Amino acid sequence: SRLWRAIRARRYECVVDVQSSVSTATVARLSGAPVRVGWDARGRAWAYTHRCARNRGRPPEYAVAQRQRMLA
């Protein structure tokens, strides 16, 4: 589609998917970026070259802290 061609034409070097939903994982994978970062979510490992584990412990991790950890 035109959207996919437009995304690939940008030739991104890195994509960081902080949501890691099925649709955002698909966009990350189809972007053609050689580096793709996302959460290690079940069924989405195929989309990312670098996967980050979510902190599911207690106390819960603040969303901004999760994103900062991902970017680190």
Steps between C-alpha positions, in 0.01 A plus 500: 500500500598863477547526876754212514695643207509842668629349827769293326602796285604685818777240551492516878816378674321421825138455609400497868155354560397594853154351461586160344144426393439268206446793264799708618725191492393440140579860404841473672584180311380624164686830543818334377703654784805288584454569873154447649443526876186385680366319805551126524128437456364157417455452127693810398866395529516469121456877464802616701876465485527615864241394758461652848351309791212672674524537873193314623608502864378682805476792533382572144739699285389848393440515121754779447762300689427200274557710188819648641629151574415393146691793352801429719 
